[in-house]
Amino acid sequence: MNNEMQLSDQALGAVMMALQKSLLQESDIVPVLKGFKFVVDESLSGELVVKNPPLVRIDTDGHMILNDGDESKND
């Protein structure tokens, strides 16, 4: 049995958004990465996807707002 797993494109995008957020806010990326909840998506050949990816929002002035995907902390 092969226990190897691979990140999906969605999961890689979530990691990249977390990196962008940490760079823009000059903050530690580790808590965001540790907070990711991964699931296996059988429709993607068993690749891992992130259930709570960082969210990108645009405010009324057109500024980008990156949230860490935990809605309980954002509202």
Phi and psi restraints in degrees (range 20) as a CNS / XPLOR table:
assign (resid 1 and name C) (resid 2 and name N)
       (resid 2 and name CA) (resid 2 and name C) 1.0 -94.3 20.0 2
assign (resid 2 and name N) (resid 2 and name CA)
       (resid 2 and name C) (resid 3 and name N) 1.0 117.9 20.0 2
assign (resid 2 and name C) (resid 3 and name N)
       (resid 3 and name CA) (resid 3 and name C) 1.0 -96.7 20.0 2
assign (resid 3 and name N) (resid 3 and name CA)
       (resid 3 and name C) (resid 4 and name N) 1.0 7.2 20.0 2
assign (resid 3 and name C) (resid 4 and name N)
       (resid 4 and name CA) (resid 4 and name C) 1.0 -71.6 20.0 2
assign (resid 4 and name N) (resid 4 and name CA)
       (resid 4 and name C) (resid 5 and name N) 1.0 142.5 20.0 2
assign (resid 4 and name C) (resid 5 and name N)
       (resid 5 and name CA) (resid 5 and name C) 1.0 -128.7 20.0 2
assign (resid 5 and name N) (resid 5 and name CA)
       (resid 5 and name C) (resid 6 and name N) 1.0 157.2 20.0 2
assign (resid 5 and name C) (resid 6 and name N)
       (resid 6 and name CA) (resid 6 and name C) 1.0 -130.9 20.0 2
assign (resid 6 and name N) (resid 6 and name CA)
       (resid 6 and name C) (resid 7 and name N) 1.0 144.2 20.0 2
assign (resid 6 and name C) (resid 7 and name N)
       (resid 7 and name CA) (resid 7 and name C) 1.0 -74.6 20.0 2
assign (resid 7 and name N) (resid 7 and name CA)
       (resid 7 and name C) (resid 8 and name N) 1.0 139.4 20.0 2
assign (resid 7 and name C) (resid 8 and name N)
       (resid 8 and name CA) (resid 8 and name C) 1.0 -76.8 20.0 2
assign (resid 8 and name N) (resid 8 and name CA)
       (resid 8 and name C) (resid 9 and name N) 1.0 169.5 20.0 2
assign (resid 8 and name C) (resid 9 and name N)
       (resid 9 and name CA) (resid 9 and name C) 1.0 -59.8 20.0 2
assign (resid 9 and name N) (resid 9 and name CA)
       (resid 9 and name C) (resid 10 and name N) 1.0 -37.1 20.0 2
assign (resid 9 and name C) (resid 10 and name N)
       (resid 10 and name CA) (resid 10 and name C) 1.0 -62.3 20.0 2
assign (resid 10 and name N) (resid 10 and name CA)
       (resid 10 and name C) (resid 11 and name N) 1.0 -44.2 20.0 2
assign (resid 10 and name C) (resid 11 and name N)
       (resid 11 and name CA) (resid 11 and name C) 1.0 -66.3 20.0 2
assign (resid 11 and name N) (resid 11 and name CA)
       (resid 11 and name C) (resid 12 and name N) 1.0 -40.5 20.0 2
assign (resid 11 and name C) (resid 12 and name N)
       (resid 12 and name CA) (resid 12 and name C) 1.0 -62.8 20.0 2
assign (resid 12 and name N) (resid 12 and name CA)
       (resid 12 and name C) (resid 13 and name N) 1.0 -39.7 20.0 2
assign (resid 12 and name C) (resid 13 and name N)
       (resid 13 and name CA) (resid 13 and name C) 1.0 -62.0 20.0 2
assign (resid 13 and name N) (resid 13 and name CA)
       (resid 13 and name C) (resid 14 and name N) 1.0 -39.3 20.0 2
assign (resid 13 and name C) (resid 14 and name N)
       (resid 14 and name CA) (resid 14 and name C) 1.0 -63.5 20.0 2
assign (resid 14 and name N) (resid 14 and name CA)
       (resid 14 and name C) (resid 15 and name N) 1.0 -41.1 20.0 2
assign (resid 14 and name C) (resid 15 and name N)
       (resid 15 and name CA) (resid 15 and name C) 1.0 -64.1 20.0 2
assign (resid 15 and name N) (resid 15 and name CA)
       (resid 15 and name C) (resid 16 and name N) 1.0 -42.5 20.0 2
assign (resid 15 and name C) (resid 16 and name N)
       (resid 16 and name CA) (resid 16 and name C) 1.0 -64.4 20.0 2
assign (resid 16 and name N) (resid 16 and name CA)
       (resid 16 and name C) (resid 17 and name N) 1.0 -39.2 20.0 2
assign (resid 16 and name C) (resid 17 and name N)
       (resid 17 and name CA) (resid 17 and name C) 1.0 -66.8 20.0 2
assign (resid 17 and name N) (resid 17 and name CA)
       (resid 17 and name C) (resid 18 and name N) 1.0 -38.6 20.0 2
assign (resid 17 and name C) (resid 18 and name N)
       (resid 18 and name CA) (resid 18 and name C) 1.0 -62.9 20.0 2
assign (resid 18 and name N) (resid 18 and name CA)
       (resid 18 and name C) (resid 19 and name N) 1.0 -40.6 20.0 2
assign (resid 18 and name C) (resid 19 and name N)
       (resid 19 and name CA) (resid 19 and name C) 1.0 -64.0 20.0 2
assign (resid 19 and name N) (resid 19 and name CA)
       (resid 19 and name C) (resid 20 and name N) 1.0 -45.0 20.0 2
assign (resid 19 and name C) (resid 20 and name N)
       (resid 20 and name CA) (resid 20 and name C) 1.0 -59.2 20.0 2
assign (resid 20 and name N) (resid 20 and name CA)
       (resid 20 and name C) (resid 21 and name N) 1.0 -44.1 20.0 2
assign (resid 20 and name C) (resid 21 and name N)
       (resid 21 and name CA) (resid 21 and name C) 1.0 -60.8 20.0 2
assign (resid 21 and name N) (resid 21 and name CA)
       (resid 21 and name C) (resid 22 and name N) 1.0 -46.2 20.0 2
assign (resid 21 and name C) (resid 22 and name N)
       (resid 22 and name CA) (resid 22 and name C) 1.0 -66.0 20.0 2
assign (resid 22 and name N) (resid 22 and name CA)
       (resid 22 and name C) (resid 23 and name N) 1.0 -35.4 20.0 2
assign (resid 22 and name C) (resid 23 and name N)
       (resid 23 and name CA) (resid 23 and name C) 1.0 -69.0 20.0 2
assign (resid 23 and name N) (resid 23 and name CA)
       (resid 23 and name C) (resid 24 and name N) 1.0 -44.4 20.0 2
assign (resid 23 and name C) (resid 24 and name N)
       (resid 24 and name CA) (resid 24 and name C) 1.0 -65.7 20.0 2
assign (resid 24 and name N) (resid 24 and name CA)
       (resid 24 and name C) (resid 25 and name N) 1.0 -38.5 20.0 2
assign (resid 24 and name C) (resid 25 and name N)
       (resid 25 and name CA) (resid 25 and name C) 1.0 -95.0 20.0 2
assign (resid 25 and name N) (resid 25 and name CA)
       (resid 25 and name C) (resid 26 and name N) 1.0 0.1 20.0 2
assign (resid 25 and name C) (resid 26 and name N)
       (resid 26 and name CA) (resid 26 and name C) 1.0 49.7 20.0 2
assign (resid 26 and name N) (resid 26 and name CA)
       (resid 26 and name C) (resid 27 and name N) 1.0 50.4 20.0 2
assign (resid 26 and name C) (resid 27 and name N)
       (resid 27 and name CA) (resid 27 and name C) 1.0 -123.1 20.0 2
assign (resid 27 and name N) (resid 27 and name CA)
       (resid 27 and name C) (resid 28 and name N) 1.0 168.9 20.0 2
assign (resid 27 and name C) (resid 28 and name N)
       (resid 28 and name CA) (resid 28 and name C) 1.0 -75.8 20.0 2
assign (resid 28 and name N) (resid 28 and name CA)
       (resid 28 and name C) (resid 29 and name N) 1.0 129.0 20.0 2
assign (resid 28 and name C) (resid 29 and name N)
       (resid 29 and name CA) (resid 29 and name C) 1.0 -79.4 20.0 2
assign (resid 29 and name N) (resid 29 and name CA)
       (resid 29 and name C) (resid 30 and name N) 1.0 -21.7 20.0 2
assign (resid 29 and name C) (resid 30 and name N)
       (resid 30 and name CA) (resid 30 and name C) 1.0 -57.1 20.0 2
assign (resid 30 and name N) (resid 30 and name CA)
       (resid 30 and name C) (resid 31 and name N) 1.0 -47.4 20.0 2
assign (resid 30 and name C) (resid 31 and name N)
       (resid 31 and name CA) (resid 31 and name C) 1.0 -60.2 20.0 2
assign (resid 31 and name N) (resid 31 and name CA)
       (resid 31 and name C) (resid 32 and name N) 1.0 -36.1 20.0 2
assign (resid 31 and name C) (resid 32 and name N)
       (resid 32 and name CA) (resid 32 and name C) 1.0 -67.0 20.0 2
assign (resid 32 and name N) (resid 32 and name CA)
       (resid 32 and name C) (resid 33 and name N) 1.0 -46.8 20.0 2
assign (resid 32 and name C) (resid 33 and name N)
       (resid 33 and name CA) (resid 33 and name C) 1.0 -63.6 20.0 2
assign (resid 33 and name N) (resid 33 and name CA)
       (resid 33 and name C) (resid 34 and name N) 1.0 -41.4 20.0 2
assign (resid 33 and name C) (resid 34 and name N)
       (resid 34 and name CA) (resid 34 and name C) 1.0 -66.4 20.0 2
assign (resid 34 and name N) (resid 34 and name CA)
       (resid 34 and name C) (resid 35 and name N) 1.0 -25.1 20.0 2
assign (resid 34 and name C) (resid 35 and name N)
       (resid 35 and name CA) (resid 35 and name C) 1.0 -82.3 20.0 2
assign (resid 35 and name N) (resid 35 and name CA)
       (resid 35 and name C) (resid 36 and name N) 1.0 -10.5 20.0 2
assign (resid 35 and name C) (resid 36 and name N)
       (resid 36 and name CA) (resid 36 and name C) 1.0 -62.1 20.0 2
assign (resid 36 and name N) (resid 36 and name CA)
       (resid 36 and name C) (resid 37 and name N) 1.0 137.6 20.0 2
assign (resid 36 and name C) (resid 37 and name N)
       (resid 37 and name CA) (resid 37 and name C) 1.0 -109.0 20.0 2
assign (resid 37 and name N) (resid 37 and name CA)
       (resid 37 and name C) (resid 38 and name N) 1.0 112.9 20.0 2
assign (resid 37 and name C) (resid 38 and name N)
       (resid 38 and name CA) (resid 38 and name C) 1.0 -97.0 20.0 2
assign (resid 38 and name N) (resid 38 and name CA)
       (resid 38 and name C) (resid 39 and name N) 1.0 143.9 20.0 2
assign (resid 38 and name C) (resid 39 and name N)
       (resid 39 and name CA) (resid 39 and name C) 1.0 -135.3 20.0 2
assign (resid 39 and name N) (resid 39 and name CA)
       (resid 39 and name C) (resid 40 and name N) 1.0 155.2 20.0 2
assign (resid 39 and name C) (resid 40 and name N)
       (resid 40 and name CA) (resid 40 and name C) 1.0 -88.7 20.0 2
assign (resid 40 and name N) (resid 40 and name CA)
       (resid 40 and name C) (resid 41 and name N) 1.0 127.7 20.0 2
assign (resid 40 and name C) (resid 41 and name N)
       (resid 41 and name CA) (resid 41 and name C) 1.0 -102.4 20.0 2
assign (resid 41 and name N) (resid 41 and name CA)
       (resid 41 and name C) (resid 42 and name N) 1.0 104.1 20.0 2
assign (resid 41 and name C) (resid 42 and name N)
       (resid 42 and name CA) (resid 42 and name C) 1.0 -63.9 20.0 2
assign (resid 42 and name N) (resid 42 and name CA)
       (resid 42 and name C) (resid 43 and name N) 1.0 -25.9 20.0 2
assign (resid 42 and name C) (resid 43 and name N)
       (resid 43 and name CA) (resid 43 and name C) 1.0 -72.9 20.0 2
assign (resid 43 and name N) (resid 43 and name CA)
       (resid 43 and name C) (resid 44 and name N) 1.0 -13.7 20.0 2
assign (resid 43 and name C) (resid 44 and name N)
       (resid 44 and name CA) (resid 44 and name C) 1.0 -109.1 20.0 2
assign (resid 44 and name N) (resid 44 and name CA)
       (resid 44 and name C) (resid 45 and name N) 1.0 39.4 20.0 2
assign (resid 44 and name C) (resid 45 and name N)
       (resid 45 and name CA) (resid 45 and name C) 1.0 57.5 20.0 2
assign (resid 45 and name N) (resid 45 and name CA)
       (resid 45 and name C) (resid 46 and name N) 1.0 33.7 20.0 2
assign (resid 45 and name C) (resid 46 and name N)
       (resid 46 and name CA) (resid 46 and name C) 1.0 79.6 20.0 2
assign (resid 46 and name N) (resid 46 and name CA)
       (resid 46 and name C) (resid 47 and name N) 1.0 16.4 20.0 2
assign (resid 46 and name C) (resid 47 and name N)
       (resid 47 and name CA) (resid 47 and name C) 1.0 -72.3 20.0 2
assign (resid 47 and name N) (resid 47 and name CA)
       (resid 47 and name C) (resid 48 and name N) 1.0 155.0 20.0 2
assign (resid 47 and name C) (resid 48 and name N)
       (resid 48 and name CA) (resid 48 and name C) 1.0 -83.6 20.0 2
assign (resid 48 and name N) (resid 48 and name CA)
       (resid 48 and name C) (resid 49 and name N) 1.0 138.6 20.0 2
assign (resid 48 and name C) (resid 49 and name N)
       (resid 49 and name CA) (resid 49 and name C) 1.0 -123.9 20.0 2
assign (resid 49 and name N) (resid 49 and name CA)
       (resid 49 and name C) (resid 50 and name N) 1.0 157.5 20.0 2
assign (resid 49 and name C) (resid 50 and name N)
       (resid 50 and name CA) (resid 50 and name C) 1.0 -98.7 20.0 2
assign (resid 50 and name N) (resid 50 and name CA)
       (resid 50 and name C) (resid 51 and name N) 1.0 123.6 20.0 2
assign (resid 50 and name C) (resid 51 and name N)
       (resid 51 and name CA) (resid 51 and name C) 1.0 -75.4 20.0 2
assign (resid 51 and name N) (resid 51 and name CA)
       (resid 51 and name C) (resid 52 and name N) 1.0 -24.9 20.0 2
assign (resid 51 and name C) (resid 52 and name N)
       (resid 52 and name CA) (resid 52 and name C) 1.0 -128.5 20.0 2
assign (resid 52 and name N) (resid 52 and name CA)
       (resid 52 and name C) (resid 53 and name N) 1.0 63.0 20.0 2
assign (resid 52 and name C) (resid 53 and name N)
       (resid 53 and name CA) (resid 53 and name C) 1.0 -69.1 20.0 2
assign (resid 53 and name N) (resid 53 and name CA)
       (resid 53 and name C) (resid 54 and name N) 1.0 159.0 20.0 2
assign (resid 53 and name C) (resid 54 and name N)
       (resid 54 and name CA) (resid 54 and name C) 1.0 -58.7 20.0 2
assign (resid 54 and name N) (resid 54 and name CA)
       (resid 54 and name C) (resid 55 and name N) 1.0 144.7 20.0 2
assign (resid 54 and name C) (resid 55 and name N)
       (resid 55 and name CA) (resid 55 and name C) 1.0 -106.2 20.0 2
assign (resid 55 and name N) (resid 55 and name CA)
       (resid 55 and name C) (resid 56 and name N) 1.0 143.4 20.0 2
assign (resid 55 and name C) (resid 56 and name N)
       (resid 56 and name CA) (resid 56 and name C) 1.0 -110.4 20.0 2
assign (resid 56 and name N) (resid 56 and name CA)
       (resid 56 and name C) (resid 57 and name N) 1.0 127.6 20.0 2
assign (resid 56 and name C) (resid 57 and name N)
       (resid 57 and name CA) (resid 57 and name C) 1.0 -129.4 20.0 2
assign (resid 57 and name N) (resid 57 and name CA)
       (resid 57 and name C) (resid 58 and name N) 1.0 153.5 20.0 2
assign (resid 57 and name C) (resid 58 and name N)
       (resid 58 and name CA) (resid 58 and name C) 1.0 -116.1 20.0 2
assign (resid 58 and name N) (resid 58 and name CA)
       (resid 58 and name C) (resid 59 and name N) 1.0 125.7 20.0 2
assign (resid 58 and name C) (resid 59 and name N)
       (resid 59 and name CA) (resid 59 and name C) 1.0 -80.1 20.0 2
assign (resid 59 and name N) (resid 59 and name CA)
       (resid 59 and name C) (resid 60 and name N) 1.0 178.6 20.0 2
assign (resid 59 and name C) (resid 60 and name N)
       (resid 60 and name CA) (resid 60 and name C) 1.0 -65.4 20.0 2
assign (resid 60 and name N) (resid 60 and name CA)
       (resid 60 and name C) (resid 61 and name N) 1.0 -19.0 20.0 2
assign (resid 60 and name C) (resid 61 and name N)
       (resid 61 and name CA) (resid 61 and name C) 1.0 -91.1 20.0 2
assign (resid 61 and name N) (resid 61 and name CA)
       (resid 61 and name C) (resid 62 and name N) 1.0 1.3 20.0 2
assign (resid 61 and name C) (resid 62 and name N)
       (resid 62 and name CA) (resid 62 and name C) 1.0 85.8 20.0 2
assign (resid 62 and name N) (resid 62 and name CA)
       (resid 62 and name C) (resid 63 and name N) 1.0 10.4 20.0 2
assign (resid 62 and name C) (resid 63 and name N)
       (resid 63 and name CA) (resid 63 and name C) 1.0 -85.6 20.0 2
assign (resid 63 and name N) (resid 63 and name CA)
       (resid 63 and name C) (resid 64 and name N) 1.0 140.4 20.0 2
assign (resid 63 and name C) (resid 64 and name N)
       (resid 64 and name CA) (resid 64 and name C) 1.0 -79.8 20.0 2
assign (resid 64 and name N) (resid 64 and name CA)
       (resid 64 and name C) (resid 65 and name N) 1.0 135.0 20.0 2
assign (resid 64 and name C) (resid 65 and name N)
       (resid 65 and name CA) (resid 65 and name C) 1.0 -119.8 20.0 2
assign (resid 65 and name N) (resid 65 and name CA)
       (resid 65 and name C) (resid 66 and name N) 1.0 121.0 20.0 2
assign (resid 65 and name C) (resid 66 and name N)
       (resid 66 and name CA) (resid 66 and name C) 1.0 -102.5 20.0 2
assign (resid 66 and name N) (resid 66 and name CA)
       (resid 66 and name C) (resid 67 and name N) 1.0 123.8 20.0 2
assign (resid 66 and name C) (resid 67 and name N)
       (resid 67 and name CA) (resid 67 and name C) 1.0 -108.6 20.0 2
assign (resid 67 and name N) (resid 67 and name CA)
       (resid 67 and name C) (resid 68 and name N) 1.0 157.3 20.0 2
assign (resid 67 and name C) (resid 68 and name N)
       (resid 68 and name CA) (resid 68 and name C) 1.0 -83.7 20.0 2
assign (resid 68 and name N) (resid 68 and name CA)
       (resid 68 and name C) (resid 69 and name N) 1.0 3.0 20.0 2
assign (resid 68 and name C) (resid 69 and name N)
       (resid 69 and name CA) (resid 69 and name C) 1.0 94.3 20.0 2
assign (resid 69 and name N) (resid 69 and name CA)
       (resid 69 and name C) (resid 70 and name N) 1.0 -8.8 20.0 2
assign (resid 69 and name C) (resid 70 and name N)
       (resid 70 and name CA) (resid 70 and name C) 1.0 -96.3 20.0 2
assign (resid 70 and name N) (resid 70 and name CA)
       (resid 70 and name C) (resid 71 and name N) 1.0 94.4 20.0 2
assign (resid 70 and name C) (resid 71 and name N)
       (resid 71 and name CA) (resid 71 and name C) 1.0 -60.3 20.0 2
assign (resid 71 and name N) (resid 71 and name CA)
       (resid 71 and name C) (resid 72 and name N) 1.0 -26.6 20.0 2
assign (resid 71 and name C) (resid 72 and name N)
       (resid 72 and name CA) (resid 72 and name C) 1.0 -65.3 20.0 2
assign (resid 72 and name N) (resid 72 and name CA)
       (resid 72 and name C) (resid 73 and name N) 1.0 -23.2 20.0 2
assign (resid 72 and name C) (resid 73 and name N)
       (resid 73 and name CA) (resid 73 and name C) 1.0 -96.2 20.0 2
assign (resid 73 and name N) (resid 73 and name CA)
       (resid 73 and name C) (resid 74 and name N) 1.0 -11.0 20.0 2
assign (resid 73 and name C) (resid 74 and name N)
       (resid 74 and name CA) (resid 74 and name C) 1.0 -96.6 20.0 2
assign (resid 74 and name N) (resid 74 and name CA)
       (resid 74 and name C) (resid 75 and name N) 1.0 -19.4 20.0 2
